[in-house]
Amino acid sequence: MDEQARGELADFCALAVRRAVAALPLRQRTALVYRYYSDLSVEQTAEAMGRATGTVKSLTSQAIASLRAHADLLDPTDDPEPIPVQERSRG
């Protein structure tokens, strides 16, 4: 892959991640942004959000799970694997 293609792919991926994060429910998005973009601890995030630390952990976990569930849609270079054909058993 040449330099220009790598740059275009990086731009595409960055935009896709921003869109995926923007699509999260507000509380999940807020917890994720505080934790990973602002680099706050769980306790600092909980204080900023006015929530319990357990709630922050749960919201963050849910947000990450949602992003992972849709990660396969973010990679334009990922070729789907062929679906294997099952052989019929001969009885």
N, C-alpha and C positions, 0 to 999 in steps of 0.2 A: 504494500500500500504506500503510495507516495505521500509526501508532506501535505499537499493540498487536500487529499482525500482524508488523511488523518484529522486535519483541522475541521473539515466539514462534518466528519463523524463526531468529533468532540462537541461541536456546536449543536448538532442534532441531539446528542445524548444529554447535554446540559439543558436544552430546552425541554426535552421530554421529562427530565427529572423535575424541573420547575413546575411543569404542568401537572405532574403526578402529585407533587406536594400540595399544590394549590387546590387540587380536587379532594384532598382529605377533609374530613369534618373539622370544624374550627378548633375544637379543643385538642384533637390529635395533632393538627398542624402546629398549634401554638406550643404544645409540649415538645414536639420534634425540633422546632426552630430554636426554642430556648436551649434545649439540651445539646444539639449538634451544630447549629449555626452560631449561637451565642456562647457556646461552650460552658453553660451553667451546669452545676451539679444537680442531682435530683432534689436535694434540699433547697437550693437556690431557686430552681424552677417551681417547686411547690409553693414557696413563699411568693414568687412573682405572680403565680396564677391564683393564689388563694385556695389551694387544694392540698390534700394530704399527699405525703410522699408516695404512698401506695397507688393513689390515683394517677400521679405523674408516671410512675413505672408502667401502669396498665395502659395509659393513653399512648405512651411512647412505644410500647410493645405492639399495640394494635396498629399504630401508624406504620411501623416497620413491616409488620406482617402484610399489611395492605400494599405497600410499595413492592415487597418481594413477590406477592401474588401476581402483580402486573409487570414485573421486571422482564418477563419474556417478550412483552410487547415493545420494550424499549430498545431492543438490539436489532437493528436492521440488517446486520451481517449474519444473524443466526439462521442457518438453514434448518428447516424442520427435518427431523429424522424420518425416514420412510417407515410407514406402519407395516410391521411384519404380517405376512399372510399366513394364517393358520392352516395347516394341512388337515384335511378331513381324515378322520380315522376310518379305516376300512374294517368293517365288522364282519 
